[in-house]
């Protein structure tokens, strides 16, 4: 019988998110596809260094221990089969249990997210992530930072995932009011609608899937811990709490920061990944923890 993925947490990850391919990407951007392909073939036995998403992917693969099969990691890359050997040699070197891939040789990746039942897509390519968001798939643009150490040693332990609220877990409805009319109008709108659950954002389904996965473990053995790290504060906090209650979602830690810098809180939480829609937040956070920016959904796409 064919393998079914609809009951798994499926993460699609690009090769440049999983491994450090920034130098190779510069060859592609500066010298073109032929030079890039030739370089990859000539260096296919050279093991790649881990990229920003490496610890997170390794941690998710650990969920499949003890005869469990809870998650599936799929390489989704614009590489061709011919240039992918270096990627798979590196996967084997690090002992990552990844055996499936979509190698599209420069074509769009988004048409394949649905057939693979993808819950989350991570990539360093902004266009690919934008297309995924437009297709209603949770996706983030991986933010690399040269001073952020990437560890490959030992078990990761508990996976820690942090989310921004508006335009990530929730829709960008309230965010638009803030951007267009200011803080006071935003606060008044949220007070007036405190009893009305917020519409779902691009990561709502993923958070619900993670919550269901958490329920499969005893409370003291849950391998995933989540946090909401939002610039909201009182009185705009009430609508958030009531929305999570209405969705019946488990979220372990909530931080209403009211404009306080997020990066120190994320470092204290020890996030393996942080998702935010604002570049100003992901740029500062990426110095402390692996981070990914969530683009706004384009309704005209």
C-alpha positions in Angstrom: 0.0 0.0 0.0 1.2 3.6 -0.7 2.6 5.5 2.3 0.1 8.0 3.6 1.3 11.4 4.9 -2.0 12.9 6.0 -1.6 11.7 9.6 2.0 13.0 9.9 3.5 16.3 10.6 5.2 17.0 7.2 7.9 19.6 6.9 9.3 20.6 3.6 12.8 22.1 3.8 15.0 23.5 1.1 18.6 22.5 0.8 19.7 26.1 1.5 17.7 26.2 4.7 19.0 22.8 5.9 22.6 23.4 4.9 24.9 26.4 4.6 24.9 26.9 0.8 25.4 30.7 0.8 28.7 30.6 -1.0 27.2 28.2 -3.6 24.2 30.5 -4.0 26.5 33.4 -4.7 28.1 31.4 -7.5 24.6 30.8 -8.9 23.6 34.5 -8.6 26.9 35.9 -10.0 27.9 33.2 -12.6 24.7 31.4 -13.5 23.2 27.9 -13.4 25.9 26.2 -15.4 28.7 27.4 -13.1 26.7 26.5 -10.0 25.9 23.0 -11.4 29.5 22.3 -12.3 30.7 23.4 -8.9 28.2 21.2 -7.1 29.2 18.2 -9.1 32.9 18.8 -8.6 32.4 19.1 -4.8 29.7 16.5 -4.4 31.9 14.5 -1.9 32.5 17.6 0.2 30.2 17.6 3.2 28.1 20.8 3.7 28.0 22.7 7.0 24.7 22.8 8.8 22.3 25.6 8.0 19.9 27.6 10.2 17.1 25.0 10.0 19.4 22.0 10.8 18.9 21.8 14.6 15.1 22.1 14.2 14.9 19.4 11.5 17.2 17.1 13.5 14.9 17.6 16.5 11.8 16.8 14.6 13.4 13.6 13.3 14.0 12.5 16.9 10.2 12.4 17.4 10.2 9.2 15.3 12.2 7.3 17.9 10.8 4.3 19.9 8.8 2.9 17.0 6.9 6.2 16.5 6.4 7.7 13.1 5.0 11.2 13.8 6.8 13.4 11.3 8.2 13.3 7.8 10.9 15.6 6.5 11.1 16.1 2.7 13.8 18.0 0.8 12.1 20.4 -1.5 14.7 22.0 -3.7 15.1 23.8 -7.0 18.2 21.7 -7.6 18.2 19.0 -10.3 18.8 15.4 -9.5 22.2 15.7 -11.0 23.3 18.5 -8.6 21.6 17.0 -5.5 24.2 14.3 -4.7 26.1 16.6 -2.4 23.0 17.3 -0.4 22.2 13.6 0.1 25.8 12.8 0.9 25.6 15.5 3.6 22.3 14.1 4.9 23.9 10.7 5.2 27.0 12.1 6.9 24.9 13.7 9.6 22.8 10.6 10.1 19.5 12.4 9.2 16.6 10.0 8.4 15.5 11.9 5.2 14.8 9.8 2.2 12.2 11.7 0.2 12.7 14.7 -2.0 11.1 16.9 -4.6 13.8 18.2 -6.9 12.2 20.5 -9.5 15.3 21.8 -11.4 14.3 25.5 -11.2 10.5 25.1 -11.5 8.1 26.4 -8.9 7.9 24.2 -5.7 4.4 25.4 -4.6 2.4 22.9 -6.8 4.0 20.0 -4.9 3.2 21.2 -1.4 -0.3 19.9 -1.5 0.5 16.4 -2.9 3.1 16.0 -0.1 0.5 17.2 2.5 3.0 19.8 3.7 2.3 21.4 7.1 5.4 23.7 7.1 7.7 24.8 4.4 11.1 26.4 5.2 13.3 28.0 2.6 15.8 30.8 2.1 14.1 31.7 -1.2 11.6 34.5 -0.7 9.6 33.8 -3.9 9.1 30.1 -3.0 7.9 31.0 0.5 5.6 33.7 -0.8 4.0 31.1 -3.2 3.6 28.7 -0.3 1.8 31.3 1.8 -0.4 32.2 -1.1 -1.3 28.5 -1.4 -2.3 28.6 2.3 0.7 26.6 3.5 2.6 27.7 6.7 6.0 28.9 5.4 8.9 31.0 6.5 11.9 32.6 4.9 14.9 31.3 6.9 17.1 34.2 8.2 20.7 33.2 8.4 23.1 35.1 10.7 26.9 34.5 10.6 27.3 34.9 14.4 24.6 32.3 15.3 26.3 29.0 16.2 24.7 25.9 14.7 25.2 22.8 16.8 25.2 19.2 15.4 26.1 17.4 18.6 23.9 15.1 20.6 20.1 15.0 21.0 18.2 18.3 20.8 15.9 17.5 23.6 12.6 19.3 23.8 11.7 21.2 20.6 10.9 24.9 21.3 8.9 26.9 18.7 8.0 30.5 19.1 5.3 32.4 17.1 4.3 36.0 16.7 0.6 36.5 16.8 -0.9 38.9 14.3 -0.2 37.9 10.6 1.3 34.6 11.8 -1.0 32.6 14.1 -3.8 35.1 13.6 -4.8 36.9 10.4 -3.4 40.3 9.6 -6.8 42.0 10.2 -5.6 43.7 13.4 -2.1 44.4 12.1 -3.6 46.3 9.2 -5.6 48.5 11.5 -2.5 49.3 13.5 -0.5 50.1 10.3 -3.2 52.2 8.8 -4.7 54.0 11.8 -2.2 53.7 14.7 -2.0 52.2 18.1 -5.0 53.8 19.7 -7.3 52.7 16.9 -5.9 49.2 17.2 -6.4 49.1 21.0 -10.0 50.3 20.7 -10.8 47.8 17.9 -9.4 44.9 20.0 -11.4 46.0 23.1 -14.6 46.3 21.1 -14.0 42.8 19.6 -12.6 41.1 22.6 -15.3 38.5 22.7 -14.9 37.7 18.9 -12.2 35.2 18.0 -9.5 36.4 15.7 -9.6 35.0 12.1 -7.0 32.3 11.5 -3.6 33.2 10.1 -1.2 31.2 8.0 0.2 29.3 11.0 -3.1 28.5 12.7 -3.4 25.0 11.2 0.2 24.2 12.0 -0.3 25.2 15.6 -3.4 23.0 15.8 -1.5 20.1 14.3 1.3 20.5 16.9 -1.2 20.7 19.7 -2.7 17.4 18.6 0.8 15.9 18.4 1.5 17.2 22.0 -1.6 15.4 23.2 -0.1 12.0 22.3 2.5 12.2 25.1 2.2 12.3 28.9 2.3 15.8 30.2 5.8 15.5 31.7 7.1 14.0 28.4 5.8 16.3 25.8 8.7 16.8 23.3 7.4 20.1 21.8 7.0 23.3 23.7 5.3 26.4 22.1 5.3 30.1 22.9 3.4 33.1 21.7 5.7 36.2 21.7 3.6 39.2 20.7 3.9 43.0 20.8 0.4 43.1 22.2 -0.3 44.0 25.8 -3.4 44.8 27.9 -6.1 45.6 26.9 -5.4 43.9 23.5 -4.4 40.6 25.3 -8.0 39.5 26.0 -8.9 38.7 22.4 -5.8 36.6 22.0 -6.6 34.5 25.1 -10.3 34.1 24.1 -9.3 33.1 20.5 -6.9 30.3 21.7 -9.6 29.1 24.1 -12.2 29.1 21.2 -9.7 27.1 19.1 -9.0 24.7 21.9 -5.3 25.1 21.3 -2.6 24.3 23.7 0.1 26.9 23.8 2.6 26.6 26.7 4.0 30.1 27.2 2.6 33.5 26.3 4.5 36.8 26.4 2.6 40.1 25.9 5.6 42.4 25.4 3.9 45.7 24.6 6.8 46.9 22.4 9.7 45.4 24.5 12.4 43.8 22.4 11.6 40.2 21.6 15.1 38.8 21.1 16.1 38.5 24.8 12.8 36.7 25.6 13.4 34.3 22.7 16.9 33.6 23.9 15.6 32.8 27.4 12.9 30.6 25.9 15.7 28.9 23.9 13.7 28.8 20.7 14.7 26.4 17.9 12.8 28.6 15.5 10.9 31.9 15.8 8.3 33.0 13.2 7.4 36.7 12.8 6.0 38.7 9.9 8.1 41.8 10.7 11.6 42.0 9.3 12.7 44.3 12.1 11.9 41.5 14.6 13.4 38.6 12.6 16.6 40.5 12.0 17.2 41.2 15.7 16.0 37.7 16.8 18.2 35.9 14.3 21.3 37.0 16.2 20.0 35.1 19.2 17.9 32.2 17.8 17.0 30.6 14.4 14.3 32.8 12.9 12.1 32.9 9.9 10.0 35.7 8.4 6.4 35.0 7.3 5.4 37.1 4.3 1.9 38.5 4.0 -0.5 36.5 1.9 -1.2 38.2 -1.5 -4.9 38.0 -2.3 -4.2 38.8 -6.0 -2.0 35.8 -6.5 
